């Protein structure tokens, strides 16, 4: 199937819906790992890594109309991009979690979440919209590059 050369606003919204599903995976896994004693940075990285793989493979088909797997080179390029993007996002989540840990513990009486779990979840709410836009643009470029060469 041909790659959709121009992805419309509806294509972005399909991508955003997939990213929303990935966000649920990301936040759930991050909070679970923090609850199990994993450091926020590591938990954030694992949650995000799982989520971006989900988005990459599902968006190729459902947003960009690519039904074949793609090249190993594309996957490696995507992995390198994600190493950078996830690390930067995890740094932001860690900074936000550190800044909000005590603040939200006083505001909310959530007996089922510890303050560090709440703070990690808040970071995972603030950072992902930036990541969604960056990943959409990157995957759109990568899928187009796979067809036409670098632009």
C-alpha positions as CSV (number, residue, x, y, z in Angstrom):
1,X,0.0,0.0,0.0
2,X,1.3,3.5,-0.8
3,X,2.4,5.8,2.0
4,X,0.0,8.6,2.6
5,X,2.0,11.5,1.3
6,X,0.1,14.1,3.2
7,X,-1.3,13.3,6.5
8,X,-4.4,15.3,7.3
9,X,-5.6,16.7,10.6
10,X,-7.6,13.5,11.0
11,X,-4.4,11.5,10.6
12,X,-2.8,13.5,13.4
13,X,-5.9,12.8,15.5
14,X,-5.6,9.1,14.8
15,X,-2.0,9.3,15.9
16,X,-3.1,11.2,19.0
17,X,-5.6,8.5,19.9
18,X,-2.9,5.8,19.5
19,X,-0.6,8.0,21.6
20,X,-3.3,8.3,24.2
21,X,-3.5,4.5,24.5
22,X,0.3,4.4,24.7
23,X,0.1,7.0,27.4
24,X,-2.1,4.8,29.5
25,X,0.5,2.0,29.1
26,X,3.3,4.4,29.9
27,X,1.7,5.9,33.1
28,X,0.4,2.6,34.4
29,X,3.8,0.9,33.9
30,X,5.6,3.9,35.4
31,X,3.5,4.1,38.5
32,X,3.6,0.4,39.0
33,X,7.4,0.3,38.8
34,X,7.7,3.3,41.2
35,X,5.4,1.4,43.6
36,X,7.7,-1.6,43.3
37,X,10.6,0.6,44.3
38,X,12.2,1.5,40.9
39,X,13.6,5.0,40.6
40,X,11.3,7.5,38.8
41,X,13.8,8.1,36.0
42,X,14.2,4.3,35.3
43,X,10.5,3.7,35.6
44,X,9.7,6.6,33.3
45,X,12.1,5.3,30.7
46,X,10.7,1.7,30.8
47,X,7.1,3.0,30.6
48,X,7.9,5.3,27.8
49,X,10.0,2.8,25.9
50,X,7.1,0.3,25.9
51,X,4.7,3.0,24.8
52,X,6.7,4.3,21.9
53,X,7.2,0.9,20.4
54,X,3.4,0.5,20.5
55,X,2.9,3.8,18.8
56,X,5.5,3.2,16.1
57,X,4.1,-0.1,15.0
58,X,0.4,0.8,15.2
59,X,0.8,4.3,13.6
60,X,2.7,2.9,10.6
61,X,-0.5,1.1,9.6
62,X,-3.3,3.1,11.0
63,X,-2.0,6.6,10.4
64,X,0.5,6.4,7.6
65,X,-1.0,3.5,5.6
66,X,2.2,1.4,5.7
67,X,1.3,-2.3,6.1
68,X,4.7,-3.8,5.7
69,X,7.2,-3.9,8.6
70,X,9.7,-1.4,7.2
71,X,13.4,-1.7,7.0
72,X,15.8,-2.6,9.8
73,X,17.5,0.8,9.0
74,X,14.2,2.6,9.8
75,X,13.8,0.8,13.0
76,X,17.3,1.5,14.1
77,X,16.9,5.2,13.2
78,X,13.6,5.3,15.2
79,X,15.4,3.5,18.1
80,X,18.1,6.1,18.2
81,X,15.6,8.9,18.1
82,X,13.7,7.3,21.0
83,X,16.8,6.9,23.0
84,X,17.2,10.6,22.9
85,X,13.5,11.5,23.1
86,X,12.8,9.1,26.0
87,X,15.8,10.2,27.9
88,X,14.9,13.9,27.6
89,X,11.3,13.2,28.5
90,X,12.4,11.2,31.5
91,X,14.6,14.0,32.7
92,X,11.6,16.4,32.5
93,X,9.4,13.9,34.3
94,X,12.0,13.5,37.0
95,X,12.4,17.3,37.4
96,X,8.6,17.8,37.6
97,X,8.2,14.9,40.0
98,X,10.9,16.4,42.3
99,X,9.3,19.8,42.1
100,X,5.8,18.6,42.9
101,X,6.4,15.7,45.3
102,X,5.7,17.6,48.5
103,X,3.2,20.1,47.0
104,X,0.6,17.5,45.9
105,X,1.0,15.3,48.9
106,X,-0.4,18.2,50.9
107,X,-3.2,18.9,48.5
108,X,-4.6,15.4,47.9
109,X,-5.5,12.8,50.4
110,X,-4.9,9.8,48.1
111,X,-4.2,6.9,50.4
112,X,-3.7,4.5,47.5
113,X,-0.8,6.5,46.0
114,X,2.4,7.6,47.8
115,X,3.6,11.1,47.2
116,X,6.4,10.0,44.8
117,X,3.8,8.0,42.8
118,X,1.6,11.0,42.5
119,X,4.5,13.2,41.5
120,X,5.6,10.7,38.8
121,X,2.1,10.6,37.4
122,X,1.9,14.4,37.3
123,X,5.1,14.4,35.3
124,X,3.6,11.8,32.9
125,X,0.6,14.1,32.4
126,X,2.6,17.3,31.7
127,X,5.4,15.9,29.3
128,X,3.6,13.6,26.9
129,X,1.8,16.3,24.8
130,X,5.2,17.6,23.7
131,X,6.4,14.0,23.0
132,X,3.2,13.3,20.9
133,X,3.9,16.2,18.5
134,X,7.6,15.4,18.3
135,X,7.0,11.7,17.6
136,X,4.3,12.4,15.0
137,X,6.6,14.6,13.1
138,X,9.5,12.2,13.4
139,X,7.5,9.1,12.3
140,X,5.9,11.0,9.4
141,X,9.4,12.0,8.2
142,X,10.8,8.4,8.8
143,X,7.9,6.8,6.8
144,X,8.4,9.3,4.0
145,X,12.1,8.8,4.0
146,X,11.7,5.1,3.7
147,X,9.9,5.7,0.4
148,X,11.7,8.6,-1.1
149,X,15.1,8.8,0.7
150,X,16.2,11.5,3.1
151,X,14.7,15.0,2.6
